[in-house]
Amino acid sequence: MQAPQSIVVLDFGSQYTQLIARRIREFNVFSVVLPCTAKLEEVMSYSPVGIILSGGPSSVYDADAPAMDDRVLAVAAKPLLGVCYGLQVMTYKLGGKVRPAAKREYGHAQVQIADSSRLFKDLPSEISVWMSHGDEAERLPAGFKEVARSSNALAAMENPERHMWAVQFHPEVHHTPLGKQILKNFVFDICGALPNWTPAQFILETVENIRKQVGEHGRAICALSGGVDSSVAATLVDRAMGNRLTCVFVNNGVLRKNEFMKVQQNLRDKLGLNLRAVDATDRFLSKLKGVIEPEKKRKIIGREFIEVFDDEAHSIEREQGKVEWLVQGTLYPDVIESVSVRGPSQTIKSHHNVGGLPEKMKLKLIEPLKDLFKDEVRRIGKDLGMPEDILQRQPFPGPGLAVRILGEVTPERIAILQEADDIVVTEIKKAGLYNQIWQSFAVLLPVMSVGVMGDQRTYAYTCAIRAVHSEDGMTADWVPLPHEVLKTISNRMVNEVRGINRVVYDVTSKPPGTIEWE
């Protein structure tokens, strides 16, 4: 979506880059993350009222230090804010000097604000901040002055005449308590942004953009999973295209227990969508037979989804007319984790609706949510009038239970995990915790262990329970589920699910782990 105004964040590889964009969006100002290598023309295409240079793990003197279009630093009319590495790259490229710090700063630090600055408007003279840097600015570029300092090094500098500010700490993280105020000062007082990026505005602009994109006679099919993302995407596109959109819900054989029927009822009865349900269980499972490697599973499922949609498109074409477009509920975290397009950030894993796409696809993509985080999607859905029980569904991976069955995906293992997963969801809901948790599910491990039931020896699978808190799926903390809930889940699993005789609980956060096991 081309916003009428934005704050562009150039990513130099920091683990906190996405937080900068999130904080700004919380002010109802659109913010987009672009790779640090983005050309000035691409940056300006987002109509920025300000530009932020993110942190990053490199030194400006590294041989492989991330590159940037130096013309960005010369856009005099656009305020610029450097954060951590962003301060160092500004210092270096504008003629100052950076050096390895005599004493590196990681963690909490106290910063003295030495001079009045619009960036620190309405803040006390001393603030607590979060530092994470090994280099420091030794000599400032011409025209810059120091406006804040820690006990070890320069903490902030500015050149108001050139519309440039920079901080050595991270205002975007929770550990900088007044960081939001600093960002607010930059976004509103310095950049003059307007807080007009609201769900209602997003809906109006997105619907209009889709209408322009597909034309008056274009037809589309929507890849529906029944989850929040694809349901909101379908509702948005349905508002733009009406009966020219056909939603396709595919049973890939690795859905949750009774999911195929439940989702059909939700989509038809509650959302009124034009739906075609396709049972392709045998097709998917035959392709997954013997496959163990996680990325191969995801790629196979992604490719097979597209083939199914292609087949359905041909069927719809024969009945209604040519289909040119495929709608997907791709979100920002999907793109960030799947493709290394955000500066030097690494690819974590492919998602079925991003990394699984073939190089030459017959259908053109419509991805109306690709710049949004999950909580933003829920707000959009609420403004669209969608039911809460659909909007509050916990995320479910596109490859389904295939990435929660470690090892080969077989009908037997699917049946075991479906029952175990149903117990987890049922008991979490019964305890009133479902809407408080980002995701809660079961994982079937390729680990067989000895047990005893009714005085008889058993040799069966181990099942892991996973529950996490998160805002957007980019980071997550494990949930300390009440012991009574865990006890009930464990007792039910070993007593009711044939094939499981041991239950363990996953207490790993993201990072270092991911939310899903594969």
N, C-alpha and C positions, 0 to 999 in steps of 0.2 A: 504494500500500500504506500503510495506517495503522500506523505503527510504535508500539510501546508507549512509546517515548521517542525523542527526537530533539534535534538542534541545528538550529534554523531560521536560515538566512542570508538577510537581507533585502538585495536587490541594488539598489544605487544607480548601477549602470552601469559598474562597474570591469571592466577586461579580466581581472582576476585573481579575480573572484568565484567562478568554478567551481573554482578551485584551493583555496579555503577548504573547500568541500564535500568535495573529493577528499581533502584532508589528514585531515579528521575521519573520513571513511569508512575511511581506512587504519588508524585506531585501532579499527575494528570498531564504530563508533558511527554510526547512521543520521543523515545530514544532508540537508536539503532546501533548495533555493534558491527563494525566493518574491520577487515584485516588491516593491520598497520601499513600494508603494501598498497592499499586502495589508492587509486589515482585521484587527483583533486577533482576531476570531472564527476567521478562517482560520489565522492563526498558531497559535492555541491548539489547533486541531483536530489538529495533529501531535504533541500531547503534548510540547512542548519542555521540556527541562531547562535550556536556555540559548538565548540569542538573540544573533546577531552582525550588526552593521551593517557592510556592505561599504564599500570605497572607491568613488570615482566621480570623474568629470571636472568636476563643477560646483563653483561657489562657493555657500555657503549664502545669499548675498545676491543671487544671480541671480534675475531675474524668473521664469525658467522652471526654477528649482531643483526637483529631484524632490520630490514630496510624500510624506509618510508619516503613518500613523495614530499620533498623539501618545500614544494610550493604551498603545502598546507600551512607551513609556518609563516608564509608571506601574505596570507589572507587577512589583511589589516583590519577589515571591518568586522571580522568574526572573532569574538572572545575565545581565548584558548586557555584550557586548564590542564596542566601536567600533574600526574599522580605518580609518586614514587619514581619508577624508571622514566615516566613521562617528564619529570623534573630534570632528570639527568640527561635525557636525549635533547631537551630544549637547551640546557646549559651548553652541551657539547656542540650542537649544530649552530648555535647563535654566537659562538666565539668564546665561551667560557671554558672552564677546565673541571674535569671530574677525576677523582682519584679513589683508590681503595681506602675505605675508612679505617682509621687507626683502631677504632672500637666499633664493631658492627652492632646494629640495633635490630633486635627481633623481639617483638612483644610490646608490652605497655611502656609508655614513656610520657613524661610531663613536658609540655611545650609552653614556652613563654612567648606571648605575642608582643613583639618589640615595638611595633609602630601601627598606627591606624591603617586599616585596609578594608576595602569594601568586601573582600572575601571573608573577613572575620567580624563583620558587622553584628552587633548585639551579642557578642561572645565575651566571656570574662578574659582577663589578661593572662590566665594560665588554664590550659585545658589538658585533659588526658587523651592520648591518641594511641593508635596501633601502628608500630613501625615494622618493616620487613625489608631491610636493605643492607648490602655489604659495601656499596660505593657511596660517595657523597660529593656534593659540589664544593670544590676548593676555591674557584674564582668565578664570580658571576659574569654573565654576558654584559656588555656595555648597556647602560640605561636601566639595569635591574637593581633592585635593592632588597635586602633581607628584611622580612616582616615577621618572622617567627623563628625560634631556635630551641632545640633541646639542649640537654647538658653536654651533648657530644658533638652536635653538628647543626648546620642550617636545616630548618624545618619548613620554611616557606619563603618564596620570593615573588616579586611582581614587577611589572613594567606597565602601568596603566595606560601610558601613552600608546603603547603597541597592543593594548588589550590582551595582555598575557599575565597569567598567574600560575603558580605551581606549588605543590606541597610534597614533602618527602614522605609523609605518612599516608595511611589509607582512610579517607573520610567515609568510604562506602561500607565499611564493616561495622558490625554490632559493637566491637570492642573500642570504637571511637565514639563515645556517647553523644558528642555534639556534632558528629560528622554530617548528619542530615541537614543541620542548620548551615553548615559550610557549603554543602551542595546546593541548598536552597538559595543562599546568597549568590552563588555563581549563576544558577539557572534563571532566577527571577530578577535580582537587583542588577547583575552585570549583563546577562544576555537579554533580559527583557522578554523572556518567554511567557506565553499565555497558557494557563491551565485548561486547555480546551480539548485535550485528548481523552474523551470519555467513551464509555461503552456505546452510548447512543450515537455519538459522532462516528465511531468506528463502524457501527452497523450501517449507517447511511452511506458512508464513503465506500465501504466494501461491497455493498449491494450494487451501488452505481458502477464501481470498477468492474465487477463481474459482468454486468449487463453490457458494458462496452467491450469487454474481452471476448465474450461469446457471440455477440451480435443478436439480432432479432430472431434468428431461426436456428441458432446453434443448439445442439443437444448434448447432454452430458450424462455420465453415470457416476455415481458416488460410491466409493469403497467404504461400506459401513461395517463397523465392528460391534456397534451397540454401546461403546464407551462414550465418555464425555466428548472427546476430541472430534471423532467422526460424526457424532450426533449433532454437535453445534455447527460443524462445517456443513453438514447436509441441510440443516435448518436455515442457515445463512444463504446457501446457494438456492434452496427451494424458494426463498423469498425473492430472489433475483430472477429465477427462471421458471418457476411454477411447474406445470406438467411436462416441461421439456427436460426435467431432471428425473432419472430413474435410479433409485438406490439399490445397490446389490449387496446382500449380506451372505457371506460365504461360510459354510461350516467346513473348516479345514481339518476337522478330526481331533483338534487339540483345544477345543473350547472347554469351559467349565461344565459341571454337571447341569443338565437341562437348559444350558445356555441358548441353544439353537431356537427353542420354542419361546423362551422368555423374551429374548431380544426382539423376535418378530412381533410379539404382542405389544411391547413398548413402542416400537417404531411405527407400527400401523395405528394402534389405538390412541396412544398419547401424543404422538407428533404428527400423525396424519400424513406420513410420507408415502410416496409411491414406491413400493418395495418388491423386489424379487429375491427370494431366498433360494440359495443353491447349495445342495449337499454334495460337497466334493471330497468327502472323507477318504475314500479309497484312492483317489487321485493324489492327494497330499501324502498319505502314509506310504504309498508305494515308492514315492520319490525320497522319503526320509529313511527308508529301510536301510539299516547298516551304517547310517551316518552318525558319528559321535561328536565331531568337532563343532563347537557352538556357532562359529561364523558361517560354516557350511549350512547348518540348519537354517539360519536367518536368511541367507542368500537363496536357498532352495524355496523357502516359503514365500519370500518376496517375489521371486520370478514366477512361481506357480500362481500367486494371487493375480499378477498382471495377465497371465495367460487366461485365467478364468474370466477376468474382466473383459479381455479382448473377445473371448468367445461370446459372452453375454452382450457385448456391444454389437457384434454381428447379428445376433438374434434380434436385438431391439431395432437395429437398422432395417432388417427385413420386415419388421412389423410397423415401424413408425417413421423411419427416415435416418439419414446418416448421423452417426455419433462421432464427435471429434474430441471430446474433453473427458478427462478423468478427475474427479474431485477426491482429495485426500485430506485427512485431519492432521497433517504434519504440524508439529509444534517447534518452537525455537530450540528447546533442548535436544530434539531429535536431530536437527540440522547440525547443531554445535558438536554433538557427540559422534555423529556419523561421518562428517566430512571436515577435513582440516582446512576450513576457509576462514577461520577467525584468527588471523595472524599465525603465529607459530604453534598454536594449540594442537595437541595430539588428537588423533582419532581414537576414541575409546572403543566403540563397537558400532556395527551397522544396525540400522533399524529397518524393519520390513518395508516401511513406506518411504525410505530414503536410500539406504545403501543397497537394497535388494532390487532396485530398478535396473532393467537392462539398458545398455548404452543406446540402443535404437528402439524407442517405444512407439507403438502405433498411435497411441492417444496422447494428446497434449494435457499438461497438468494444470489444475486449479487448486491452489493450496492457500485458502483465505486466512489460515491461522498460523502460518509459518513464522511470523514475527512475534508470536505471543507465548507467554508462559502459562502453565496450567491454571493458576488462580485467576489470571486475566480471562482465560477462556470461560471459566465458570461465571465470571461477572458478565461477559457477553451473553452467555446462555440465559442468565437471569433476566437481562434486559429484553431478550427475545421471547420471554414468557414461558420458557421450558420448565417442566416439572422438577422439583427438588430431588426426587428419588433418582432421576437420570443424571442431574448435574452433580450430585454428591457421590456418584459411583466411584469407587477407588480405581486408579489406573490399572489396566490389564494390558500386557504386552501384545503387540500385533502377532508375533509368532506363537502366542498362547502358551499352553502348558509345555510346548516343545522345548522352551528355554528354562523350564522348571523341572524337567526330567533330565538329569545329568546322565549322559551316555545315550544309548540308542533309544529312539522313541518307538515303542511297540504298543499294540492294543492292550496288552495286559498291564503295562506300566501306566498307560493313560487312564485306564479304569481305576487303578489303585490311587493315583494322584487326584483324580476327580472326587473320589469319596473323601480323601484326606483334606483336600482343599475346602470342600463343602462344610466339613466339620469346623475348620478354622473360621470361615466366614460366618457361619451360624452362631458360634459361641462368642465371637467378637461383637456381633450385632446384639446378641442376648445380653451381653455385659454393658451395652450402651456406649461402646467405644468406637464403633465403625466410622462415624463422621469425624472423630477426633484424630484418626490415624490416616496418614497418607496412603500406605499400602500395608496389607496384612495377608499372608498367603502361606502355602506349604510348598516345599521343594522335595522331590524324591531323589535321594542320593544313590549313587551306584555302589553302595556299601552294604554288604550283607553281614549280619551279626547273629550270634547265638543268643537265644532267649529260652524261657521256660513258660509254658502255659498248660495248666491242668496236669502238672507233673510230667509233661512231655517236652522234649527238646524241640525248639523251633530254629529255623535258619531263614531270616527274612530281611526285608529292606529297612534302612534307616530313613526317617522323614525329618526334615528340618522345618521349623516354624520361623517365619521372617515377618517382622513388623517394624515400620520406620515412620518417623516424623520428617516432613520436608515441606518447603514452600513451593518449589518448582521442579523438583527432581534432579537439580544440579548438585545439591549436597543433601545429606540425610543423616539423622541420628537414630539409632535403634531405640525402640520403645520398651521401657521396663514394664511389660504386661504384669498385672497382678498374679501372684502365685496361684491363686485359686482358679483363675482363667486358664493358665498354663496346665495346671493339674487336670482340669476337666477335659481340655483338648487332648492331652496325652492319653488319659484313660479311655476316652472315646475312640481314639485312633487305634490303639493296640487291641481294643475289644471288638471294634466294629469293622475294621478294614483288614481283610485277609491279605497278607503279604507285608505288613508292617509290624515289627515287634520292638522298635526303639524310636524315641522321639527326642530331638535335640533343639536348642534355641540359638539362633544366630544373633550375636551381640557385636556385629561389625558395623561401623558407620561408613558413610561415603563422603570423601575418601577415607580410608584407602580402598575399601571394597566398592562395588556397584550395588544398586538396589537389587536387581535381579542377579541370580548366580551365574547366568550365562548371557 
